[in-house]
Amino acid sequence: MTRHARELDAARIADPHLRESYERCRQLNAEYGKTYYLATLLLPPEKRPYVHALYGFARYADEIVDDLQSTLTDEQKAEWLGAWGQAFLDDIERGWSDDPVCMAVVDTVHRWSIPREHFIAFLHSMTMDLTVTEYRTYDDLYEYVYGSAAVIGLQMVPILEPSSPEAYARATDLGVAFQLANFIRDVGEDLDRGRVYLPLDELAEFGVTRADLDKRVATPAIRAALAEQVARVRMLEERSRPGIDMLHPASRDCINAARVLYCGIVDEVERQDYDVFTRRA
């Protein structure tokens, strides 16, 4: 018996079709989310399948949106995402899905009483990613980040068994920190996709425009602007830390490892002197 089969047994997932769906989600998480997949191994075996289901769902939708090799237009992707997302939300209502990925997610949602609203917010942000290419203010960006990252943490909190409702607010902080760290690291890659995930008004305070970013040279002004973005990540990380101690003791090592790995991205950006164009942190 493989380790993955033992995890499903530990989670008391017996139905063969359901096991196949959980395994599919685990594979998606392993393929597209290697960093967090490794951190997930620090959870008790009976928790891992449920976390894989949530991350597998997010990865599946995200890869459809971001697939640069796809022949679909953004409009066609949005149409597909809308239909798939609505079918999933309907499946939550009826308590069962025939979709090979969503089957495990719907099961996880019902086992852990995860609010449907978190998935509505996630799907909204995925749709935004097909239509919005830049964000004027941090508040504008936060709308996207809340649905694309913060709600992933909120979905997970019930599985991690918090001792206080405050854990949800701190999970939001950590999820936002993770996403903002990725945005700072991936400025060059995002430009390749025609997108900027940094608040334009905050860049403007340092005299930086989108056209300056397009030149892909880490000027003193761009370095100063990125340093301000890094400071926000560190502030959110610091604010999130008490939330880890509010989780079940068996859940803390996983989240703490993810915190170190993801928030450590900005440390590497800093070591590279904020050159996010020629090297990837």
Buried (B, 14 or more C-beta within 10 A) or exposed (E): EEEBEEBBBBBEBEEEEBBBBBBBBBBBBBEBBEEBBBBBEBBEBBBBBBBBBBBBBBBBBBEBBBEEEEEEEEEEBBEEBBEBBEEBBEBBEEEEBEBBBBBBBBBBBEBBEBBEEBBBBBBBBBBBBBEBEBBEEBEBBBBBBBBBBBBBBBBBBBBBBBEEEEBBBBBBBBBBBBBBBBBBBBBBBBBEEEBBBBBBEBBEEBEBEBEBBEEBEBBEBBBBBBBBBBEBBBEBBEBBEBBBEBBBEBBBBBBBBBBEBBBEBBBEBBEBEBBBBEEEB
